[in-house]
Amino acid sequence: MSEELQKKSNKIELPKRLIDEIEKVVKEKRFNKGQTEKLIEEVYKSYQKSKCEPGETVGIVAAQSISEPATQMTMRTYHFAGSAGVKITYGLPRLIELFDAKREPETPVMTIYLKKSFDNRETARRMAEEIVEKKISDVTKEVSINLNEGSIEIEPTDMKRSGTIMNIIKDNIKDVSIKMKTKKIAVAPKAEIEIKELQKLKTKIMELNVGGIKGISNAVVRREEDSWITNTIGSNLEEVFKIKEVDENRTVTNNIHEVSRILGVEAARNLIIQEALDTMQNQGLDIDIRHVMLVGDIMTMGGDVKSIGRYGIAGAQTSILARAAFEETIKHLVRASIRNEVDNFQGIFENVMIGQVIPSGTGMFDLIAKFGEEEEK
């Protein structure tokens, strides 16, 4: 069947990937010869419709195709992992977050998968408990400022932890003396400081990490199909990958820059595409994946993640007038005049601005004709 399919698809010039997909469907559905031919014809029709003409302004088409449905999106957040009662940024704010390539998402989350040999409820629950960040404030019964001695007194919930707490404070806070005082740990600055500074020091000590993974504030275990997965509020991909039970191939975060740093720019591109599609599809908006793929490609083509805006793609255009048309007009024009820059009018925006034919579609080429009268002369 595959050889027959190959011959038929070669005649109508279909890509290999589509041939493989057709073959897969034919095997699964057990199509006969007539049904197979009909399927190839329908795929070919759809393939021809999906192709773009040479010179098509695909960037503008993609921008319109994404921004028009985006006007229907709600400015809302939805609850994540019910029992946790945590809100996740979604809808239009999430889309803006993605295309602006924000360094830190408003609500960073991770979805952690376990390797097959560890994929059970007990392991998932134990790991979820272990990875949640525990600060000194979480293991402290009471904390107070002793104004007479100018010290901070910490009473741990469990005295067995007092040694660990003292070591962590010693390693992270300089110029302080630490000692045990009955059931309390007394932390005093070596030099005299004001009460305001003492308050700041107390806050700093309470924020120190005593366990778990830094940045992960909550974790919820749930079953999805045949796997036990852990959803976290907060993200730290690098540290999570160090846990032996974690499946690195499936574990994901919604932080683009973190993915780019840990897994590479290609993974960041895939995340931009997937997150943008999920955000829009969750609100019933259907967009051709190729438009989003084009945006993902543009944002990551330089080897790192860039935003679509004045400090990213739009601000890096070679055309002076195209940059000036977007934002900060005077700044771009003045800078170009000082640097003696030249605009070659190779793009669309700059040609529209001065009323020239755009270099797209039929405007991509000049037509030279030789008439009969000239030949006679």
FENKALIN-V173374 format. One record per pair of residues at least 12 apart in sequence whose C-alpha atoms are under 10 Angstrom apart, sorted by sequence separation. I is the first residue (numbers start at 1). J is the second residue. If there is no record, write none. Layout:
i	j
I	J
I	J
This chain:
i	j
76	88
77	89
78	90
94	106
112	124
142	154
143	155
166	178
176	188
177	189
178	190
189	201
219	231
220	232
256	268
259	271
277	289
314	326
315	327
320	332
321	333
346	358
347	359
348	360
6	19
9	22
23	36
26	39
76	89
77	90
78	91
93	106
94	107
114	127
141	154
142	155
143	156
166	179
175	188
176	189
177	190
188	201
218	231
219	232
220	233
255	268
256	269
276	289
295	308
299	312
300	313
310	323
314	327
315	328
320	333
345	358
346	359
347	360
5	19
6	20
22	36
25	39
75	89
76	90
77	91
140	154
141	155
142	156
166	180
173	187
175	189
176	190
187	201
218	232
219	233
237	251
254	268
256	270
299	313
310	324
345	359
346	360
5	20
75	90
76	91
77	92
139	154
140	155
141	156
142	157
174	189
175	190
176	191
187	202
217	232
218	233
219	234
237	252
256	271
274	289
277	292
298	313
320	335
321	336
74	90
75	91
76	92
77	93
89	105
90	106
112	128
139	155
140	156
141	157
173	189
174	190
175	191
216	232
217	233
218	234
237	253
255	271
256	272
273	289
276	292
277	293
310	326
320	336
2	19
5	22
6	23
22	39
23	40
73	90
74	91
75	92
76	93
77	94
88	105
89	106
90	107
137	154
139	156
140	157
141	158
163	180
170	187
215	232
216	233
217	234
229	246
235	252
236	253
254	271
255	272
273	290
275	292
276	293
309	326
310	327
315	332
320	337
2	20
5	23
22	40
73	91
74	92
75	93
76	94
88	106
89	107
136	154
138	156
139	157
140	158
162	180
169	187
187	205
215	233
216	234
217	235
235	253
237	255
253	271
254	272
273	291
274	292
309	327
310	328
72	91
73	92
74	93
75	94
88	107
89	108
137	156
138	157
139	158
140	159
166	185
215	234
216	235
234	253
235	254
236	255
252	271
256	275
273	292
274	293
276	295
2	22
72	92
73	93
87	107
88	108
136	156
137	157
139	159
165	185
166	186
214	234
215	235
216	236
234	254
235	255
238	258
254	274
272	292
273	293
276	296
2	23
5	26
19	40
22	43
70	91
71	92
86	107
88	109
140	161
162	183
166	187
213	234
214	235
215	236
230	251
231	252
232	253
234	255
237	258
238	259
241	262
254	275
272	293
273	294
320	341
322	343
1	23
2	24
18	40
70	92
73	95
139	161
140	162
162	184
163	185
213	235
214	236
229	251
231	253
236	258
237	259
273	295
274	296
319	341
320	342
321	343
139	162
162	185
213	236
235	258
236	259
238	261
270	293
272	295
273	296
318	341
319	342
320	343
322	345
326	349
2	26
19	43
159	183
213	237
216	240
237	261
238	262
269	293
272	296
273	297
318	342
319	343
320	344
321	345
325	349
1	26
2	27
18	43
70	95
140	165
151	176
153	178
158	183
159	184
213	238
214	239
237	262
238	263
271	296
272	297
318	343
319	344
320	345
322	347
325	350
1	27
14	40
18	44
139	165
151	177
152	178
153	179
154	180
155	181
159	185
213	239
237	263
269	295
270	296
318	344
319	345
321	347
322	348
323	349
324	350
151	178
153	180
154	181
155	182
156	183
212	239
213	240
269	296
270	297
272	299
318	345
319	346
322	349
323	350
5	33
9	37
12	40
153	181
155	183
156	184
173	201
268	296
269	297
272	300
318	346
319	347
321	349
322	350
325	353
4	33
8	37
12	41
14	43
18	47
80	109
136	165
154	183
155	184
156	185
269	298
318	347
319	348
321	350
322	351
14	44
135	165
153	183
154	184
155	185
266	296
269	299
317	347
319	349
320	350
321	351
322	352
1	32
5	36
9	40
13	44
153	184
154	185
155	186
173	204
266	297
268	299
269	300
319	350
322	353
1	33
5	37
8	40
9	41
12	44
15	47
136	168
152	184
153	185
154	186
172	204
173	205
268	300
269	301
321	353
8	41
14	47
136	169
152	185
153	186
154	187
172	205
267	300
272	305
321	354
14	48
151	185
152	186
153	187
265	299
266	300
1	36
5	40
9	44
151	186
152	187
153	188
169	204
173	208
265	300
266	301
269	304
150	186
151	187
152	188
169	205
172	208
265	301
268	304
269	305
149	186
150	187
151	188
152	189
168	205
169	206
172	209
265	302
266	303
268	305
150	188
151	189
265	303
266	304
149	188
150	189
151	190
169	208
264	303
265	304
266	305
146	186
150	190
165	205
168	208
169	209
260	300
264	304
265	305
143	184
145	186
146	187
150	191
168	209
169	210
142	184
143	185
144	186
145	187
146	188
150	192
168	210
143	186
145	188
150	193
165	208
167	210
260	303
261	304
150	194
151	195
165	209
260	304
261	305
150	195
165	210
260	305
152	198
164	210
151	198
152	199
257	304
147	195
150	198
154	202
257	305
152	201
153	202
161	210
256	305
257	306
145	195
151	201
152	202
147	198
151	202
154	205
146	198
154	206
145	198
152	205
145	199
144	199
145	202
144	202
143	202
143	206
137	203
140	206
139	206
136	204
137	205
138	206
136	205
137	206
138	207
135	205
136	206
137	207
135	206
136	207
137	208
138	209
139	210
135	207
136	208
137	209
138	210
134	207
135	208
136	209
137	210
134	208
135	209
136	210
133	208
134	209
135	210
136	211
133	209
134	210
135	211
133	210
134	211
135	212
133	211
134	212
132	211
133	212
134	213
135	214
131	211
132	212
133	213
134	214
130	211
131	212
132	213
133	214
134	215
130	212
131	213
132	214
133	215
134	216
135	217
129	212
130	213
131	214
132	215
133	216
134	217
128	212
131	215
132	216
133	217
127	212
131	216
132	217
133	218
131	217
132	218
133	219
131	218
132	219
131	219
129	218
130	219
128	218
129	219
128	219
129	220
127	219
128	220
129	221
128	221
125	219
127	221
125	220
126	221
124	220
125	221
124	221
125	222
124	222
124	223
121	221
132	232
121	222
128	229
131	232
132	233
133	234
121	223
128	230
132	234
120	223
124	227
125	228
127	230
128	231
124	228
125	229
128	232
123	228
124	229
125	230
131	236
110	216
120	226
121	227
122	228
124	230
108	215
109	216
112	219
119	226
120	227
121	228
108	216
111	219
119	227
120	228
121	229
131	239
109	218
110	219
111	220
112	221
119	228
120	229
131	240
109	219
111	221
118	228
119	229
116	227
115	227
116	228
131	243
114	227
115	228
113	227
114	228
113	228
114	229
112	228
113	229
114	230
127	243
112	229
113	230
111	229
112	230
113	231
127	245
111	230
112	231
127	246
110	230
111	231
112	232
110	231
111	232
124	245
109	231
110	232
111	233
123	245
124	246
109	232
110	233
108	232
109	233
110	234
111	235
108	233
109	234
110	235
112	237
107	233
108	234
109	235
110	236
118	244
119	245
107	234
108	235
109	236
110	237
118	245
119	246
106	234
107	235
108	236
112	240
117	245
118	246
119	247
105	234
112	241
114	243
115	244
116	245
118	247
105	235
110	240
114	244
115	245
116	246
104	235
114	245
115	246
116	247
86	218
113	245
114	246
115	247
113	246
114	247
115	248
84	218
112	246
113	247
114	248
115	249
84	219
112	247
113	248
114	249
115	250
84	220
112	248
113	249
114	250
83	220
113	250
114	251
81	219
82	220
112	250
113	251
81	220
111	250
112	251
113	252
80	220
81	221
111	251
112	252
81	222
110	251
111	252
112	253
110	252
111	253
109	252
110	253
111	254
109	253
110	254
88	233
108	253
109	254
110	255
87	233
108	254
109	255
84	231
86	233
107	254
108	255
84	232
107	255
108	256
81	230
84	233
105	254
106	255
81	231
104	254
105	255
80	231
81	232
104	255
105	256
80	232
103	255
104	256
105	257
80	233
102	255
103	256
104	257
101	255
102	256
103	257
104	258
101	256
102	257
103	258
98	254
101	257
98	255
98	256
97	256
101	272
98	271
99	272
98	272
98	273
95	272
98	275
99	276
98	276
97	276
95	275
96	276
94	275
95	276
94	276
95	277
95	278
95	279
90	275
91	276
94	279
95	280
93	279
94	280
91	278
92	279
90	278
91	279
92	280
90	279
91	280
89	279
90	280
91	281
91	282
92	283
90	282
91	283
90	283
99	295
99	296
98	296
101	299
100	299
99	299
103	305
102	305
101	305
102	306
100	305
101	306
102	307
73	279
99	305
100	306
101	307
73	280
99	306
100	307
101	308
72	280
99	307
100	308
101	309
73	282
74	283
98	307
99	308
100	309
66	276
70	280
73	283
97	307
98	308
99	309
100	310
69	280
72	283
73	284
96	307
100	311
101	312
72	284
73	285
96	308
100	312
70	283
72	285
66	280
69	284
70	285
69	285
69	286
69	287
66	285
66	286
65	286
66	287
65	287
66	288
65	288
62	287
66	291
62	288
65	291
66	292
62	289
64	291
65	292
62	290
63	291
62	291
63	292
66	295
61	291
62	292
60	291
62	293
63	294
58	290
59	291
62	294
63	295
58	291
62	295
59	294
58	294
59	295
50	288
59	298
50	290
60	348
57	348
57	359
56	359
57	360
55	359
56	360
57	361
55	360
56	361
54	360
55	361
56	362
54	361
55	362
53	361
54	362
55	363
56	364
55	364
54	364
55	365
